[in-house]
Amino acid sequence: MTAAALVTVAVAQTHPLSVAGVLISVAAGSVGALILVRLDDLVELFLPTPSAPLARPACRRP
């Protein structure tokens, strides 16, 4: 997708791109991609953990 976008921008470019705009776009896209790739880990992080039932202590008789 990135390569297709770069080719499209290069072919249809009517004015030069600013370096700051490109850097901001790349940074925002990278953060978005990282969140999307790790979304299952983020969801699992905020899910409640199942608790194990409490074990009854063994009865000790003297």
FIKOLZA-1660 file (N, C-alpha, C; in steps of 0.1 Angstrom, whole numbers, plus 5000, padded with zeros to 4 digits):
% residues 62
   i   px   py   pz ch aa at
   1 5008 4988 5000  A  M  N
   1 5000 5000 5000  A  M CA
   1 5009 5013 5000  A  M  C
   2 5019 5012 5008  A  T  N
   2 5028 5024 5008  A  T CA
   2 5035 5026 4995  A  T  C
   3 5039 5016 4988  A  A  N
   3 5045 5017 4975  A  A CA
   3 5036 5023 4965  A  A  C
   4 5023 5018 4965  A  A  N
   4 5013 5023 4956  A  A CA
   4 5010 5038 4959  A  A  C
   5 5010 5042 4971  A  A  N
   5 5007 5056 4975  A  A CA
   5 5019 5064 4970  A  A  C
   6 5031 5060 4972  A  L  N
   6 5043 5067 4967  A  L CA
   6 5043 5069 4952  A  L  C
   7 5040 5058 4945  A  V  N
   7 5039 5059 4930  A  V CA
   7 5029 5069 4926  A  V  C
   8 5017 5068 4932  A  T  N
   8 5006 5077 4929  A  T CA
   8 5010 5092 4932  A  T  C
   9 5016 5094 4943  A  V  N
   9 5020 5108 4946  A  V CA
   9 5031 5113 4936  A  V  C
  10 5040 5104 4933  A  A  N
  10 5051 5108 4924  A  A CA
  10 5045 5111 4910  A  A  C
  11 5036 5103 4905  A  V  N
  11 5030 5105 4892  A  V CA
  11 5021 5117 4891  A  V  C
  12 5013 5119 4901  A  A  N
  12 5003 5130 4901  A  A CA
  12 5007 5142 4908  A  A  C
  13 5020 5143 4912  A  Q  N
  13 5025 5155 4919  A  Q CA
  13 5024 5168 4911  A  Q  C
  14 5017 5177 4916  A  T  N
  14 5017 5190 4910  A  T CA
  14 5026 5201 4916  A  T  C
  15 5029 5198 4929  A  H  N
  15 5038 5207 4936  A  H CA
  15 5047 5199 4946  A  H  C
  16 5059 5203 4949  A  P  N
  16 5067 5195 4957  A  P CA
  16 5062 5193 4971  A  P  C
  17 5065 5181 4977  A  L  N
  17 5060 5178 4990  A  L CA
  17 5070 5184 5000  A  L  C
  18 5065 5188 5012  A  S  N
  18 5073 5193 5022  A  S CA
  18 5079 5182 5030  A  S  C
  19 5091 5183 5034  A  V  N
  19 5098 5172 5042  A  V CA
  19 5091 5170 5055  A  V  C
  20 5087 5181 5062  A  A  N
  20 5080 5180 5075  A  A CA
  20 5067 5173 5074  A  A  C
  21 5059 5175 5063  A  G  N
  21 5046 5168 5061  A  G CA
  21 5048 5154 5059  A  G  C
  22 5059 5150 5051  A  V  N
  22 5062 5136 5048  A  V CA
  22 5066 5129 5061  A  V  C
  23 5074 5135 5069  A  L  N
  23 5079 5129 5082  A  L CA
  23 5067 5127 5091  A  L  C
  24 5058 5137 5093  A  I  N
  24 5047 5136 5101  A  I CA
  24 5038 5124 5097  A  I  C
  25 5036 5124 5083  A  S  N
  25 5027 5113 5078  A  S CA
  25 5033 5099 5080  A  S  C
  26 5046 5098 5078  A  V  N
  26 5052 5085 5081  A  V CA
  26 5052 5081 5095  A  V  C
  27 5054 5091 5104  A  A  N
  27 5053 5088 5119  A  A CA
  27 5039 5084 5123  A  A  C
  28 5029 5091 5118  A  A  N
  28 5015 5088 5121  A  A CA
  28 5011 5074 5116  A  A  C
  29 5015 5071 5103  A  G  N
  29 5013 5058 5098  A  G CA
  29 5019 5047 5105  A  G  C
  30 5032 5049 5109  A  S  N
  30 5039 5039 5117  A  S CA
  30 5032 5036 5130  A  S  C
  31 5028 5046 5137  A  V  N
  31 5021 5044 5150  A  V CA
  31 5008 5037 5148  A  V  C
  32 5001 5041 5137  A  G  N
  32 4988 5034 5134  A  G CA
  32 4990 5019 5131  A  G  C
  33 5000 5016 5123  A  A  N
  33 5003 5003 5119  A  A CA
  33 5008 4994 5131  A  A  C
  34 5016 5000 5140  A  L  N
  34 5020 4993 5152  A  L CA
  34 5008 4990 5161  A  L  C
  35 4999 4999 5163  A  I  N
  35 4987 4997 5171  A  I CA
  35 4979 4986 5164  A  I  C
  36 4977 4986 5151  A  L  N
  36 4969 4976 5145  A  L CA
  36 4976 4962 5146  A  L  C
  37 4989 4961 5144  A  V  N
  37 4996 4949 5145  A  V CA
  37 4995 4943 5159  A  V  C
  38 4996 4951 5169  A  R  N
  38 4996 4947 5183  A  R CA
  38 4983 4948 5190  A  R  C
  39 4972 4949 5182  A  L  N
  39 4959 4952 5188  A  L CA
  39 4955 4940 5197  A  L  C
  40 4957 4928 5193  A  D  N
  40 4953 4916 5201  A  D CA
  40 4961 4916 5215  A  D  C
  41 4973 4921 5215  A  D  N
  41 4981 4922 5227  A  D CA
  41 4975 4933 5236  A  D  C
  42 4971 4944 5230  A  L  N
  42 4965 4955 5238  A  L CA
  42 4952 4951 5244  A  L  C
  43 4944 4944 5236  A  V  N
  43 4931 4939 5241  A  V CA
  43 4933 4929 5253  A  V  C
  44 4942 4920 5251  A  E  N
  44 4945 4910 5262  A  E CA
  44 4950 4917 5274  A  E  C
  45 4957 4928 5273  A  L  N
  45 4963 4935 5284  A  L CA
  45 4951 4940 5293  A  L  C
  46 4940 4945 5287  A  F  N
  46 4930 4951 5295  A  F CA
  46 4918 4942 5298  A  F  C
  47 4919 4929 5294  A  L  N
  47 4908 4920 5298  A  L CA
  47 4911 4915 5312  A  L  C
  48 4900 4912 5319  A  P  N
  48 4901 4908 5333  A  P CA
  48 4908 4894 5333  A  P  C
  49 4916 4891 5343  A  T  N
  49 4922 4878 5344  A  T CA
  49 4913 4869 5352  A  T  C
  50 4912 4856 5347  A  P  N
  50 4903 4847 5354  A  P CA
  50 4910 4843 5367  A  P  C
  51 4902 4842 5377  A  S  N
  51 4908 4838 5390  A  S CA
  51 4905 4823 5393  A  S  C
  52 4915 4817 5399  A  A  N
  52 4914 4803 5402  A  A CA
  52 4906 4801 5414  A  A  C
  53 4897 4791 5415  A  P  N
  53 4890 4789 5428  A  P CA
  53 4899 4786 5439  A  P  C
  54 4895 4791 5451  A  L  N
  54 4904 4790 5463  A  L CA
  54 4904 4775 5467  A  L  C
  55 4916 4770 5470  A  A  N
  55 4917 4756 5474  A  A CA
  55 4914 4755 5489  A  A  C
  56 4906 4745 5493  A  R  N
  56 4903 4744 5507  A  R CA
  56 4916 4737 5514  A  R  C
  57 4919 4743 5525  A  P  N
  57 4930 4737 5533  A  P CA
  57 4927 4723 5537  A  P  C
  58 4937 4714 5537  A  A  N
  58 4935 4700 5542  A  A CA
  58 4932 4701 5557  A  A  C
  59 4923 4693 5561  A  C  N
  59 4920 4692 5576  A  C CA
  59 4931 4684 5583  A  C  C
  60 4937 4690 5592  A  R  N
  60 4947 4683 5600  A  R CA
  60 4941 4678 5613  A  R  C
  61 4942 4666 5616  A  R  N
  61 4937 4661 5629  A  R CA
  61 4949 4655 5637  A  R  C
  62 4950 4659 5649  A  P  N
  62 4961 4654 5657  A  P CA
  62 4960 4639 5660  A  P  C
% end
